[in-house]
Amino acid sequence: MALIAVFCACAALAQALETQIFDPATRTWVTYDPRQAVKYYRAHGQAPEEFQRRIVDFRTAEKPGTIIIDGDKHFLYYVLPDFQAIRYGIGVGKDGFGWAGIVKVGRKQEWPTWTPPAEMIERDPKAAQYKDGMPGGPENPLGARALYLYEGNQDTIYRIHGTNQPWSIGLNISSGCIRMNNDDVTDLYNRVEIGAKVIVLMQGAALYRGV
């Protein structure tokens, strides 16, 4: 199957669309955009409570070790035995970059190198300085760990990865990749096995492969 014409830039900062969080003080749902996210992170040093890692009840027919991503709600679930899962907050693709499908973890990398695709360099000439790769480290947009998503033996160009923008968890902000804060992606990295099934669900997304 040919790749859809959306490539994972992962570093681009874009406007979030229609993300909301629950405000317990007013008991209402409020808009959560990049400006609000940065303000919240500066005040609390972490994402809102609903996007923090926790074990939850989770009924699924998928076997333990499977990753299920709910892009609309900005959650990634790592399936555990006994109908439970670890739920992590994530950032997902902005408008036009969302996708859905079934893939697998093809490889894993600690402090991965980031190489912007040609399409991103066209959109952002500043990325050209990294055309041969930006070494891993705290400033690298892929963060501390990356899980490379494959269909069969083919790299889809999509990743589950850390971020140097931890305030962005809970937003529609990437160019198709799934981003997590560095502590969470390191926790997931240590649990997941090569070959693990990854199911990505997102309403209205481009279809990579049928689910």
Salt bridges, closest charged atoms under 4 A:
GLU62 OE1 - LYS197 NZ 3.12
ASP132 OD2 - LYS131 NZ 3.27
GLU151 OE2 - ARG209 NE 3.69
ASP155 OD1 - ARG159 NH1 2.71
ASP184 OD1 - ARG53 NE 2.89
ASP187 OD1 - ARG53 NH1 3.43
ASP187 OD2 - ARG191 NE 2.86
